[in-house]
Amino acid sequence: MIVPVTAVFAAILGLLLIVLSLQVVRFRLKYRLGVGSNDDPAFEAAIRAHGNFVEYAPLALIMLGLAELNGVASGLIYWTGMALVLGRILHAFGMLNGEGGPHKARALGILLTWLSILVTAALLFWNVYQVNG
């Protein structure tokens, strides 16, 4: 079985991962640091923006894929995936531009990420209940 809607979001998020990785590599080359960071807040923010992405995006994508495989309406998968992508972009933007400090985009981004995960969890529970009810 194919999951075309989730595949599109996986591709978009994969590109975002490369962008965030390049931000970290740029600082690593600048400071000649293979591991760790220094006292540069922008460097530390780039590391955490990348790390936070890696902490949230994979599980959210797995959940979207499971929902799509289990027959949840593709429109619901689409809108939930859009919230996830927008949340991840906003969070990364806020982290990088706020240098790890408070930033409205960062806060909105994590809220959208959490909301997409919560909605997907609800869709998965609802789907299992409907099928096995």
C-alpha positions as CSV (number, residue, x, y, z in Angstrom):
1,M,0.0,0.0,0.0
2,I,1.2,3.5,-0.8
3,V,0.9,6.6,1.3
4,P,1.2,9.5,-1.1
5,V,0.1,12.3,1.2
6,T,2.6,11.3,4.0
7,A,5.3,10.9,1.3
8,V,4.9,14.5,0.3
9,F,5.3,15.7,3.9
10,A,8.2,13.3,4.4
11,A,9.9,14.9,1.4
12,I,9.3,18.4,2.6
13,L,10.5,17.7,6.1
14,G,13.5,15.9,4.7
15,L,14.5,19.1,2.9
16,L,14.0,21.1,6.0
17,L,16.3,18.6,7.9
18,I,19.0,19.3,5.3
19,V,18.6,23.1,5.7
20,L,18.9,22.7,9.5
21,S,21.9,20.4,9.2
22,L,23.6,22.9,6.9
23,Q,23.2,25.6,9.6
24,V,25.0,23.4,12.1
25,V,27.7,22.5,9.6
26,R,28.3,26.2,8.8
27,F,29.1,26.9,12.4
28,R,31.2,23.7,12.8
29,L,33.3,24.8,9.9
30,K,33.5,28.4,11.1
31,Y,34.7,27.4,14.6
32,R,36.5,24.2,13.5
33,L,34.5,22.2,16.0
34,G,33.5,18.6,15.2
35,V,31.6,18.0,18.4
36,G,29.9,20.3,20.9
37,S,29.5,24.0,20.7
38,N,31.1,27.1,22.0
39,D,29.6,30.2,23.7
40,D,28.0,31.5,20.4
41,P,24.3,31.6,21.1
42,A,23.5,31.4,17.4
43,F,25.6,28.2,17.1
44,E,23.8,26.7,20.1
45,A,20.4,27.7,18.7
46,A,21.3,26.0,15.4
47,I,22.2,22.8,17.2
48,R,19.0,22.8,19.2
49,A,16.8,23.7,16.2
50,H,18.2,20.7,14.4
51,G,18.0,18.5,17.5
52,N,14.4,19.5,18.2
53,F,13.4,18.8,14.6
54,V,14.9,15.3,14.9
55,E,13.1,14.7,18.2
56,Y,9.6,15.6,16.8
57,A,9.4,15.1,13.1
58,P,10.1,11.3,12.8
59,L,7.3,10.3,15.2
60,A,4.9,12.7,13.7
61,L,5.6,11.3,10.2
62,I,5.2,7.7,11.4
63,M,1.9,8.6,13.0
64,L,0.7,10.3,9.8
65,G,1.8,7.3,7.7
66,L,0.0,4.9,10.0
67,A,-3.2,7.0,9.9
68,E,-3.0,7.1,6.1
69,L,-2.4,3.3,5.9
70,N,-5.3,2.7,8.3
71,G,-7.7,4.6,6.0
72,V,-8.0,8.0,7.7
73,A,-9.4,10.4,5.1
74,S,-6.6,11.9,3.1
75,G,-7.9,15.4,3.6
76,L,-7.4,15.0,7.4
77,I,-3.9,13.7,6.8
78,Y,-3.2,16.6,4.5
79,W,-4.3,19.3,7.0
80,T,-2.6,17.7,9.9
81,G,0.6,17.3,7.9
82,M,0.4,21.0,6.8
83,A,0.2,22.0,10.5
84,L,3.2,19.8,11.2
85,V,5.3,21.3,8.4
86,L,4.3,24.9,9.3
87,G,5.0,24.2,12.9
88,R,8.4,22.8,12.2
89,I,9.3,25.7,9.9
90,L,8.1,28.3,12.4
91,H,9.9,26.6,15.3
92,A,13.2,26.5,13.3
93,F,12.8,30.1,12.2
94,G,12.1,31.2,15.8
95,M,15.0,29.2,17.2
96,L,17.5,30.6,14.7
97,N,16.3,34.2,14.7
98,G,15.8,34.3,18.4
99,E,19.1,32.6,19.0
100,G,17.5,30.1,21.4
101,G,15.6,32.8,23.4
102,P,11.9,33.5,23.4
103,H,10.4,34.1,20.0
104,K,6.8,34.1,18.9
105,A,7.5,31.9,15.9
106,R,9.2,29.4,18.1
107,A,6.3,29.2,20.5
108,L,3.7,29.0,17.7
109,G,5.8,26.4,15.9
110,I,5.9,24.0,18.9
111,L,2.2,24.5,19.5
112,L,1.4,23.6,15.9
113,T,3.7,20.6,16.2
114,W,2.0,19.4,19.4
115,L,-1.4,20.0,17.9
116,S,-0.6,18.0,14.8
117,I,0.6,15.1,17.0
118,L,-2.4,15.3,19.2
119,V,-4.8,15.4,16.3
120,T,-3.1,12.5,14.6
121,A,-3.2,10.5,17.8
122,A,-6.9,11.2,18.1
123,L,-7.4,10.2,14.4
124,L,-5.5,6.9,15.1
125,F,-7.6,6.2,18.2
126,W,-10.8,7.0,16.4
127,N,-9.9,4.9,13.4
128,V,-9.1,1.9,15.5
129,Y,-12.3,2.3,17.5
130,Q,-14.4,2.6,14.2
131,V,-12.7,-0.5,12.7
132,N,-12.7,-2.7,15.9
133,G,-15.5,-0.9,17.8
